[in-house]
Amino acid sequence: DPANRERRNELFGISGLRAKYPQLFAVKSRDEPPAFIGNFETIQELNECGQLTKAYLLGVSESTEKESAADGDDTSPLESTSRSRGLPPEDDSTTTQTSIIVNAQLLLLISNLSGNRQQDSNQSQLHQLLQSKGFSRLSIQTLDGADPANRERRDELFGISGLRAKYPQLFLVVETPKVSFLPLSWMGTKSRTMFLGDYDTIQAMEKDGSLTEASLFVEMEKQNDKNGNKWLMLGANIALVAAIVVGIAKLQRK
């Protein structure tokens, strides 16, 4: 609606996501800025993990206000977005929010039997680049695709990336609790693997400054959006989020 353009652009600025629907925000009062909760995938994940509660949503709003005050409102949309989604923040001291991510790692798929000097060089350079970034919340693991013991996992990664027998390839593996309010020893965790790119893609990310922890998690959501036909599902997504919002409103009235 053209009448809502100004407000829409304001919300895009808060979330850091333009022309992407649906998006959910928490609004405590007219005098306070909205806090971005997440897009469809984020809300779905929160719901699956049992964290889509009134206490959690109010906590997101309060932590966002504290971060803005502490940073003098200089927090970038990307940093604000990653924090409000429960993703690992750049600095633990600026937020008290509990992450829904149990473990996250970068998985570098290589081949130690390539016999190709350029490929060997690319693998070495990419590994050194990742090590030099000094990621504090992302461990870096390598998987030798030429090792017969890794064949099943290698083929699984080929299926995710759509690239066979091409090295190196970089993946993001994220582990989250199946049910957040019960001990992990009872319910365990679930794992998701996302393809980030090949050698050229990662080098391009480094050049444009997007090879950061926060950016990698945002890229994960962008990649998830490419799976399936989002236009056919848009109406269903909006209906589901609307139902969730109604449920939250009922909880608030109680």
C-alpha positions in Angstrom: 0.0 0.0 0.0 1.6 3.4 -1.0 0.2 4.9 2.1 2.4 2.6 4.2 5.6 3.2 2.2 7.4 5.4 4.8 6.6 3.0 7.6 7.6 0.0 5.4 11.0 1.5 4.6 11.5 2.3 8.3 10.9 -1.4 9.1 13.2 -2.5 6.2 15.9 -0.3 7.8 15.5 -2.0 11.2 15.5 -5.5 9.8 18.1 -5.0 7.1 15.9 -7.0 4.7 14.4 -5.2 1.8 11.4 -6.4 -0.3 11.2 -9.7 1.7 8.0 -10.8 3.3 6.7 -11.7 5.8 8.7 -10.0 8.6 7.7 -9.9 12.3 8.4 -7.1 14.7 7.8 -6.5 18.4 6.3 -3.1 19.3 6.1 -2.3 23.0 4.8 1.3 22.7 4.4 4.1 20.1 7.4 5.9 21.7 9.8 3.0 21.3 11.3 1.7 18.0 10.1 -1.8 16.9 12.4 -4.8 17.5 12.9 -7.1 14.6 12.1 -10.7 15.5 12.7 -12.5 12.2 11.4 -13.6 8.8 9.3 -16.7 8.1 12.1 -19.2 8.5 13.3 -17.6 11.8 9.8 -17.7 13.3 9.3 -21.3 12.2 12.6 -22.3 13.8 11.7 -20.4 17.0 8.4 -22.2 17.1 10.0 -25.6 16.5 12.5 -25.0 19.3 9.7 -23.9 21.7 11.1 -20.3 22.0 8.2 -18.5 20.4 6.9 -17.3 23.8 5.8 -13.9 25.2 8.9 -13.9 27.5 11.3 -14.5 24.6 9.7 -11.8 22.4 9.7 -9.3 25.2 13.4 -10.2 25.9 14.3 -9.6 22.3 12.7 -6.1 22.5 14.4 -5.3 25.7 17.8 -6.5 24.6 17.5 -4.5 21.3 16.8 -1.3 23.3 19.8 -1.9 25.6 22.1 -2.5 22.6 20.9 0.7 20.9 21.5 2.7 24.0 24.9 1.1 24.6 26.1 1.7 21.0 24.6 5.2 20.7 22.3 3.9 18.0 25.3 3.2 15.8 24.5 -0.5 15.5 24.3 -1.6 11.9 21.1 -3.2 10.6 23.1 -6.5 10.0 24.3 -6.6 13.6 20.9 -5.7 14.9 19.3 -8.4 12.7 21.6 -11.1 13.8 21.2 -10.3 17.5 17.4 -10.1 17.4 17.2 -13.5 15.7 19.1 -15.2 18.4 22.2 -15.7 16.3 25.7 -15.4 17.7 26.4 -11.7 18.3 29.7 -10.1 17.4 30.3 -9.2 21.1 28.8 -11.2 24.0 29.1 -8.2 26.3 26.4 -6.2 24.5 23.6 -8.7 24.9 22.1 -11.1 27.4 20.0 -12.9 24.9 20.4 -16.7 24.8 21.3 -18.1 21.4 19.3 -20.9 20.0 22.4 -22.2 18.2 24.2 -24.9 20.1 27.2 -25.2 17.7 28.2 -23.8 14.3 31.1 -24.6 12.1 32.6 -24.0 8.7 33.2 -27.2 6.8 35.8 -27.0 4.0 35.5 -29.8 1.5 38.8 -30.6 -0.1 40.6 -33.4 -2.0 44.1 -34.5 -1.0 44.4 -36.6 -4.1 43.5 -34.0 -6.8 46.8 -34.0 -8.7 45.9 -30.4 -9.8 48.3 -27.7 -8.7 45.7 -24.9 -9.1 43.2 -26.8 -7.0 45.7 -27.6 -4.3 46.7 -23.9 -4.2 43.0 -22.8 -4.0 42.4 -25.3 -1.1 45.5 -24.0 0.8 44.6 -20.4 0.2 41.0 -20.7 1.3 42.0 -22.6 4.4 44.5 -20.0 5.3 42.0 -17.2 4.7 39.4 -18.8 7.0 42.1 -19.3 9.7 43.1 -15.7 9.4 39.6 -14.4 10.0 39.8 -15.4 13.7 36.2 -16.4 14.0 35.3 -16.7 17.7 32.1 -18.7 17.4 32.7 -20.6 14.2 35.1 -23.6 14.3 36.8 -24.6 11.0 36.8 -28.2 9.9 38.1 -29.9 6.7 36.7 -33.0 5.0 38.8 -34.9 2.5 36.5 -36.0 -0.2 39.1 -38.4 -1.6 39.0 -40.5 1.5 36.7 -43.5 1.0 35.6 -43.2 4.6 34.1 -39.8 3.8 32.3 -40.9 0.6 28.8 -40.8 2.1 29.2 -37.3 3.6 31.0 -36.1 0.5 28.2 -37.2 -1.7 25.7 -35.5 0.6 27.6 -32.3 0.3 27.8 -32.6 -3.4 24.0 -32.9 -3.4 23.6 -29.8 -1.3 25.9 -27.6 -3.4 25.0 -29.1 -6.8 28.7 -29.3 -7.7 30.3 -32.7 -8.1 34.0 -33.4 -8.0 34.9 -29.7 -7.6 37.1 -28.5 -4.8 37.3 -26.6 -2.5 33.7 -26.0 -1.4 32.7 -24.3 1.8 29.6 -25.1 3.9 28.1 -23.8 7.1 26.9 -26.4 9.5 24.5 -25.2 12.3 23.3 -27.3 15.2 20.2 -26.3 17.2 18.3 -27.9 20.0 15.2 -30.0 19.0 13.4 -28.6 22.0 14.9 -25.6 23.7 13.2 -25.9 27.1 14.4 -29.5 27.8 18.0 -30.6 28.5 20.0 -31.4 25.4 20.8 -34.8 26.9 17.1 -35.6 26.8 16.1 -34.3 23.4 19.4 -33.9 21.4 20.0 -31.5 18.6 19.3 -31.2 14.9 21.8 -30.1 12.2 21.5 -28.1 9.1 24.1 -27.8 6.3 24.2 -24.9 3.9 26.5 -24.4 0.9 28.3 -21.0 1.0 30.3 -21.2 -2.2 33.3 -22.5 -4.1 36.7 -20.8 -4.1 35.8 -17.9 -6.4 32.6 -17.2 -4.4 34.4 -17.1 -1.0 37.1 -14.9 -2.4 34.5 -12.5 -3.7 32.9 -12.4 -0.3 36.2 -11.5 1.3 36.7 -8.7 -1.2 33.3 -7.1 -0.5 33.6 -7.5 3.2 30.8 -10.0 3.7 33.0 -12.9 5.0 32.1 -12.3 8.6 30.3 -14.4 11.2 27.2 -12.2 11.2 27.1 -12.1 7.4 27.4 -15.9 7.1 24.3 -16.5 9.2 22.4 -13.9 7.2 23.6 -15.7 4.0 22.2 -18.9 5.4 18.7 -17.5 5.5 19.1 -16.1 2.0 20.0 -19.5 0.7 17.1 -21.1 2.5 14.8 -18.7 0.6 15.9 -20.1 -2.7 14.6 -23.6 -1.8 11.1 -24.2 -3.2 8.9 -21.7 -4.9 8.5 -18.8 -2.4 5.9 -17.1 -4.5 3.5 -20.1 -4.3 4.1 -20.3 -0.6 3.9 -16.6 0.2 0.2 -16.6 1.0 0.5 -19.6 3.3 3.5 -18.1 5.0 1.7 -14.8 5.7 -1.4 -16.7 7.0 0.8 -18.7 9.4 2.6 -15.7 10.8 -0.7 -13.9 11.1 -2.0 -16.8 13.2 1.1 -16.6 15.4 0.7 -12.9 15.9 -2.9 -13.4 16.9 -1.8 -16.0 19.4 0.9 -13.6 20.8 -1.7 -10.8 21.1 -3.9 -13.1 23.1 -1.1 -14.0 25.5 -0.3 -10.3 26.0 -3.9 -9.5 26.9 -3.7 -12.2 29.6 
